[in-house]
Amino acid sequence: MDERQQSRSQELFRDRPVWNAIFAMAVPSCISILVMVFYNMADMFFVGQLGDTAQVAAVSVVGPVFSLITAVSTMIGMGGCSVIAQTAGQGKLWEAKIYSSMCFYTAVFLGLLCTVVVLTGADSILKALGANEEILPFAGSYMRILAAGTVAMLLSVVLSSLIRADGAVREGLIGNLAGTAVNIVLDPIFILVLDMGVAGAAVATLIGNVVSSSFYLWYILKKAEYLSIRPFFGNYRLKEFFHILAVGMPNGISSLLAGAASAFSNQLLSAYGTDAIAAMAAAGKTTMVISMLQMGICMGVQPMMAYNYGAGNKERLQEILKKLAILTLLIGSAAMLGCFFGRGAIIGMFLKNAQAAAMGERLVIFLLIASPVIGWYYIGTNFLQASGNAAAATVVSLTRQGIILIPCLYLMNTLMGFTGIAAAHTAADVLSVIISLAVCRMKNKAGNPHEALSHQ
């Protein structure tokens, strides 16, 4: 590694003014997240143009399967990103390369395994997720095609996280943009022009993932500073590998439980009919941009947190976290207002059925309530990960989508009916913010050397 390469990451993580560095990392990360949101929305948008709520519902029903796969890839990618950045901050560049190679080959192996499992048990999986006879044929074709490209899906998520540890913010954005552009261009061609319906959406997504992962591989092979996919570096050290998984566990658990909660939600919604499942799916897409933006800010800055934690720069770490708290509050509030006043138009992009659209608009209002403060939840979990408090971060992640949300879904559906399912998400978000900040404060009082959150 030459001196110019080394100074690029150090200048960004260590030396640049904090607001400048936050925006340098958070803005491209947020753009990447928004690109991912549009990527995610593209399938439902173009499928929605068919005017068939069963096909819209099929996209939602299949979602939990790939939330599980995303959980695995996020756990590897975010764990690897944090560990690599922290290791680089300690000057252990050889170990950083070992960690990156381990992440790469794990993603390939698990991608192949997921493909086999999903293709083998497709119908049984879909019935367990709440697919009725009207939805099942569409959901089956959509899921099988996506399953065939699971390796590319995992690599796209894992590698986009790893290259952020290398300071490659711009390249991460380019990879996301390339994959999304391909998907959005191909969606209307396959879905509407070639009349493939929801199956066409799956083909477009598969190709988009191949484009993104190919670009990230090119960067690692040709330009990476701390990363490698050489098999020599991939010799497994079980202790280090489990450390990566432990650090990434909160992200993985969050994605996994989100899938489980979505599947349970769909089971409850199925009692209200196909329109109800489609309405919740559209409402979720409408509000997803807010939480994803907040998550993108914190994930984008996490390598800088980890680097400064590894380097022992307590003062800079404290300043980063304080300014993140202000930034996420302001952005969350603005995004909430935009989604609230534009909810009718946004829901209308996904649903042409007037009754389903009206149901979706009712649900959106509940989903928006906690939007201004949900960023503090992500600050807490990302700080705990960056500082190596994997167990505490895992506990915090368990609360939002699992320990709190799933029981709330059952309880509030019983008390409030259809709208209670959306209100359960609000209750879980508010409680998870409180728990996240409380855990961070407890860690500080217990002697954590970084007292950065104590003044938030």
Secondary structure by P-SEA (a helix, b strand, c coil): ccaaaaaaaaaaaccccaaaaaaacaaaaaaaaaaaaaaaaaaaaaaaaaccaaaaaaaaaaaaaaaaaaaaaaaaaaaaaaaaaaaaaacaaaaaaaaaaaaaaaaaaaaaaaaaaaaacaaaaaaaaccccccaaaaaaaaaaaaaaaaaaaaaaaaaaaaaaacaaaaaaaaaaaaaaaaaaaccccccccccaaaaaaaaaaaaaaaaaaaaaaaaaccccccccccccccccaaaaaaaaaaaaaaaaaaaaaaaaaaaaaaaaccccaaaaaaaaaaaaaaaaaaaaaaaaaaaaaaaaaaaaaacaaaaaaaaaaaaaaaaaaaaaaaaaaaaaaaaaaaaaccccaaaaaaaaaaaaaaacccccaaaaaaaaaaaaaacaaaaaaaaaacccccccaaaaaaaaaacccaaaaaaaaaaaaaaaaaaaaaaaaaaaacccccccccc
